[in-house]
Structures are given as structure tokens and as C-alpha cells.
């Protein structure tokens, strides 16, 4: 299904809303960076867009979400900023993040480590508070965690005091389903992840991949509005990950849940997502967006997937270098270089002048 | 199999030496009774129900005192573990109080409740409550925040979060605290019953002392040991075993 996609694209300090028509689905144009080319499209589209921008701006000032073609976007992140106090002063993790996700979209956020992608996901989940900005789910503002946005963490976070099926039932119990209902639902979702045979097993008896599948079943059983996945497969071995990529795609095709997926693995992002958002680091900002239009289910090792990964990698390389420079050798980062050059000459004079 | 054999031989030797010492007549019978007379007293005590009544009365006291201490201890432990204010105030206070031997509460207990059951129950309660509180506090603090975050995203909040996640996750610690609390409570109960004379096993021992009947004193001691072992084996060891299996802490 093709839909209108609204993206805030940042040009300087100005937010431009690009309203694009139905996206032409073609295998030639399988990946489409939101780049200057797209900007041109919007310019040629005329005045209507400008009206749209003003409309959105006014809405922003009223701190409200807005409908797109009469439908609420599933998720709308508005001007989210977040900083932490650290030893070396304030560290700005996220700066003015704007993002919209439509019903049924599978969006991956990719960025180097420490770029704040997990922080962003936590803010969307309601587990952390942003310094400024709002998050909207449908027509209501997010205020704290809720069962409409279930998070799947890097570790499965299954409860060891419950067996597998009771873990899946956990959220349903809180929602007030009676024993028989929740057992039926739990088994249905365990079947979806092919683990109904293990329903009475204890958590510690499962492998890492199986645990993560139970976590997925547990999240889906809640029938949430969206799934938030925080590097869920990064602690698994390559084989298991490959299986889970396949399984997650099948689940998504079946359920069409809105998914926000955070990862540092570009191949994984290309394999899974409709849309990939690249975050830059310190402060985390949206650097670029890519659309991935490849037929599903995709394979990690598919030539096209590999091709696009390389393309995105180029985009990300600069950011990764930035992180590496800071982590590997703190003395050589930009601020210090300036200091060194101002103090440097006096020292070299002593030795060099003789 | 071999260990059972070794143990049997040990006990036969132990009783044999005891009987031997008795036969040597070094000490008079009211200082060292023979194992046979202790055994006879034991049988007699159960036959005429005095021991059974004593056990029932003691068990009732410990059940009430220990029961209250579990509820209060877990509640206080949760408060201290989760609320910074209580941790900084009550937390250090309780750690200090725990160094006080429970029997030191006896004078106050007598003053507050008088020479009766309630004074003993208070002693039992004081014996167990601090261990349970401190263990629950440690347990709550060791709950991985991941569990809490996961539960929150599934809609757990308020008392449901405590009941469904924090308490079960802290249960291994809580059980350890309950086990320690039980042994303190059991000791306090005996001390209380020896000093405040109103039935119970401790009282039966005091009767034996007053009648110069050492075989009754030793018989009651054996009963106390057996009850202690039974509670530990039948309850705590089983529960700990189950938790270890469930959490995957047992190897093999």
C-alpha cells in the first residue's frame, strides 16, 4: 500500500514540509534518499505546499498533533531535545528531532553508538522525559509509559519467575483478561513465533533467540498500537539474527503493526525497514532519510540489500569517524586542537630556538 | 547411602558414650540423665498430651508473631527499597536496631503488654521483622531495572507493579530473609517462654528444671531441635530449591 508521506526536512533553522504524491513503486527506484532531488519535487508542486507549512507551524505553536488527509499519524515526534549533565558540562544527546510515522510503517533509526537513538526510543516509549518537545500517538500526547507502545529490549527481559506462556500472558493479565482468554491469546502468539511447544518451559531453558521470540510474542499479545524495538537482535549470533529477521518480516506482513526499530546495524535496517532514518551524533539530529522499496521478505545477504547498505554506510561513515575520534583519542578532538595550537608555539620555541 | 551409614554409626556411638557416662555414675542422675529415661519422658510427654499442648501453644505464638513480621517486614522493605526518604531515615535506623539482641526487648515488652501471650508474640515479631525488612530492601534494590521498564511498557503501574514484578523479582532475597527471620523468631520465642512463664515448650523446660527432672529438660530440647529441623527442611529448603530451579540457578 502506498501512502502520502510527510517529512519534516530541515534546511537551516527552517522546517519544510514536503508533501509528496503517491510514491511510485518501482524496482529501479527502490531506494530513495530524501535529498535535494526531492526538494525540487516539492518546489515544482507549487503554492499548496507553502499553505501546508503555515498550517503545520500554527499547529506546532498550539502544541497539537494534526491530521494528514483526515488520519492521525500513528506517531508524531515534535521538537524533541534532550541533554544530560556530565562531568564535562552538558552533553546534548538529541536536538530538535521531528519525525512522523504512519499507521503500518516499519521505520528504522540508524546511527553510530551514542547518538541518542535509544534515548529517542525511550522518550517515545515514555520511559524517559525529554527536555523539550512533545510526542503524540494518534490524537493524544504521550505522558509516561503505556501498553499501547510496547518496547522490546536488547535483552529479552522475560520474567524468570514465570514460565514461557505466563510471561506472554503478563500484559494481558494486567489488562484484565480472565485466565482462559489470556491463555488462548498467549498460545496464539506463541504459535506465531513457533514456540507453542515450549509454552511450559522455564525462561532459562530457552536460547537467546527463543527468548527474544517470546518477548516479541509477549509484546504482540498486548495488541499494541505500535512496537518499539531497541536493538532487539544485536546480542544474538548471526544465524539466529538471520532467522529472526525473516520471522519479524513475516510477522509484520501478517499483523501490519507500526514498528519503530532502533539499530546500529545498517544491513539489518535495510533488511527490515520501509524507511530508514539516519541520526547524526553529538547532538543527535536527523541527518537523512531513505526509503527502502524492496519486495518482502528480504534476505540479509540479498545483493540489493547489500547494495543499499553500502550506500547508507557512506552516509554514516562521517558520523562513525566522529565518534571514533572522540572515543579513541580524546586529546585530538576539535576543542583540544584549538587549545594546543594556542599554547603550542611557546613550548616549541624553547627547544627549537637553540 | 554411605553418608546415611556414617550418620547412623555416629548417632549410635553418641548415644552409646552418653549411656556409658551415665553408667559410670560420675554425675548424679539429676545432672546427667540416661538416654533411656529421656526417651521414656519423651514418649510419656506425647502420650499424656503435655508436649503436644506445649507444641501447639508455642506454634500458635510463633505463627502469629512471625506472620505479622512477614507482612510488616515486606512492607517496610519495599518502602525503604523504593523511597529515597525512607531509605535515608528508616534504613539506617533498622540497620542499627538489628545489632540489638531481641531478648533486650523483654523489659519493654513486659511493660507494654504485661506478663502474657502478647509480650511473647511481640518478642517473636521483633526477632523476625528486621531480618525480613533488610532482606526485602536488598532484594528490591537488586531487581534489574530492565524488568521494571519492561513491565511499565506493558502497562504495569502502582501496586500492580509491586505485586506482579517487584515482589516476585525480589523473592529469592525475601525468602533468605524469611529463613533468617524464622531462626531469630524461634530463638526469641524460646527465650520469651523461658522468662515469661505461661505454657509453651519453654515453660515445659522450666517445669523440668523446677522438678529437678533433667530428662524432661533434655526431652523438650530434642523436641525443639526436631521442630526447627522440620520447618527448615519441609519449608525453606523446599521453597529455595523451587526458586533456584525456576530461575535456572541450579546447574545440571
Interface residues (C-beta under 8 A of the other chain):
Chain A: X125 X126 X127 X145 X146 X147 X149 X150 X151 X153 X155 X157 X159 X160 X161 X162 X170 X171 X173 X174 X175 X202 X203 X204 X205 X218 X219 X222 X228
Chain B: X146 X147 X149 X150 X151 X152 X153 X154 X155 X156 X160 X164 X165 X168 X169 X171 X243 X245 X246 X247 X248
